[in-house]
Amino acid sequence: MKEIEHIFEEGEDPSQFLRDWEDYIVKVELEDATECIPGKNFNGGAYSYYTIWEWDIKIQKYELRYASSADFSYCKRFGHFQDCSNCMYFNDDAWSEGIEYCGVDPEYYDIPDIIKEIGGPLKEDHILRVTLVEPEEEEGE
């Protein structure tokens, strides 16, 4: 299936789009570039922060995770700068087996919850990227 990315920028309200395309959305990524300064966004202290909801086919909901533009460790569950191996939830046994090593259960959302989190029109220095799978054409079209 082909993926399509739709981008919303400052002042745009993605709520209706998210409701209309709910069955095809595989990822919603909200970028907060309020503190970002080009040239300092990887290791200079002025980063972009991401809230990401990605479809989990087993759970049938969107898994929440966090990310940053920084070149160093950022916790995907709590959204702050910390190396996983220094976290009290780090699972050493899982790490050595090469499987999920975070002991914190992910949070799951549906589209109405994501719409509430976004909170209407996007704020200044915010971008929303919505990844959809292209709907299959009906026979005879």
Secondary structure, 3 states (H helix, E strand, C coil): CCEEEEEECCCCCCHHHHHHCHHHEEEEEEEECCCCCCCCCCCCCCCCEEEEEEEECCCCEEEEEEEECCCCCCCCCCCCCCCHHHCCCECHHHHHHCCCCECCCCCEECHHHHHHHHCCCCCCCEEEEEEEECCCCCCCC
